[in-house]
Amino acid sequence: MAKKQFKTESKRLLDLMANAIYTNTDFFVRELISNASDALDKKAYLALTDAEIDNSNPFIKITVDKKNRTFTISDNGIGMNKEELEANLGTIARSGSFEFKNNLSEEETSDIIGQFGVGFYSSFMVADEITVISKKVKEEQAYRWYSRNVDGYEVKEAEKDGDGTEIILHIKANTKEKKYDDYLDSQFIQSLIKKYSDYIRYPIKMDVEVTRSTGEEGKTETVIEEKTINSMVPIWKKEAKSVKQEEYDEFYENNYYDYNKPLKTIHYKVEGNTSYSALLFIPEKAPYNFYTTDYKAGLKLYSHGVFIKDEASELISDYFRFVRGLVDSDDISLNISREILQQDYQMKALKKSIDKKVKNTLEKMLEKDREKYETFFDSFGLQLKYGAYQDYGANRDVLIDLLMFKSSFEDKYTTLKEYVSRMKEDQKEIYYACGESIEKISSLPQMEMLRDKGYEVLYFTDNVDEFMVSILMNYDGKDFRSITKGDLGLESEEEKKEMEKTVEENKDFLESIKEILKDKVQDVRLSSRLKSYPVCLVSDDGLSLDMEKVLAEMNQGMPMKANRILEINKDHELFKALQNAWNAHEDLSDYANLMYDQALLIAGFPIEDPTEYSKRLSNIMVKAIR
Ligand code: ADP
């Protein structure tokens, strides 16, 4: 029988595993138990609709054999046939899209192992030979999968009584760094089961030495007895009061492969029209793939103690997709197919209730534990913003008060409510400015004026921000207003009059600059929003310059352009110098173009024609130096 090679990526991961001596190797035990438990779940699910399947006595059993150096775990779950053995154990399931780097440090290795939950492969950390014997439910033939020293594997026919899977690890010899013998020690394995897998709903059995009285006075004997090591009560079925945070943390880490403790644990029961218990977690950090399509959102669903489905995204709204956890409800009708579940009225009721709970939790956190909420928002604020934007703002009201932005008020997050509470009496709109970073925004020419007036400006640094407010429209009756778009209307009557006068006086002059820049900007205006800067670029009330940037990044078909307007500071030295030049009938084209280029740079756009720019600048330098 020819030996098959592992897929390249798997092979590399396996090498990592085999050499991961500084990582916590203990957790291969919980990985294998968790797989066995899943296999039992799957069989229980099939048995619901198939009377031929005997599901009367589900179990997991672990035995250790010091003499032969084997650790064996078996289950009578769903089992695997030949194709499944190859597909499941020959490639890496969870990490499909991850590109493994070549030279990983120890730390990175353990990160990967932790984050990706490499499951079955973790056995290679402790074993130099692995045998899997499995028989799938309702199939006749059993198969044996065997791999040694991670150099490949083979699958052949085998004998096996009953359904399920038996995995035999040949434990490595001790090295200087690691005492692998521990994994042959029954006591030690029992302690790991208690620690990591106590909540598993199926009995995890081991042969345990027990000393008992022989019946004769004072005489005892030691016998081997099969004992269930775990307490089998799922953590979410316990009273919340009786569960310690460490137990939740442990459960979370084991199930969601996150080294960080959950930021928030939500464990509750609801009795009523739809009764259920839920154990939900809000992670502290977004998983590495959270903002990609690889991320699987949704909650685990159990009913009557039977696992129904993983990643049930119909149980929680997409804008809360960062929530992990499970829901156990006896009110879900069981023998309907997983597809029909989606339509189920009960599922909708569950979702509504869960969404509400999460929202309340976040609101309370925002109110009572600001620091924690900010940590949360750093990780998942973007998701809430997308949520507020999605479906044309259908969820606006749910989310709007959970949003936060940095602002010119102080170097901290502010909610919209807080912003509004600080608004000046004469301030009518909520001001915002977009840019790559807070630094860039706060040095925008347009900021000066608002600062002077004492108006607070929200800093929009995420691409989605401006799109989002264009959908949100307003808050508490106040419109959102970009400081780089259109006319801000900040001047007093007097200032307006003065401006009109200046515009009138400079009509021809402005016309000539406009003529020079006619292919580049829609209009050239005198500005009332500038103080120390000579020029700035703004857009009209349509598409903004920042939206233009974002759309360009998304690169979808026809480039969309914002209408550019060049604004000139009438009080700046440059303006006066230009007037003089115009009066002296000088050619203004170099000046006008350079002003436009400056405005582009300040607004964060590249200069359209660097060669042209350099030529013009040189012309002027030559004139000046001469
Ligand atoms: P994961 O459990 O994350 O999917 P694993 O590498 O641990 O990744 O396992 C890969 C697949 O192998 C599982 O999804 C499952 O289909 C199958 N498998 C593993 N262990 C068992 C088992 N004891 N019984 C049946 N199938 C199993």
Residues whose N, C-alpha, C, O or C-beta is under 5 A from the ligand:
A	BS01	ADP	N35 A36 A39 G79 M80 N88 A93 R94 G117 V118 G119 F120 Y121 T165
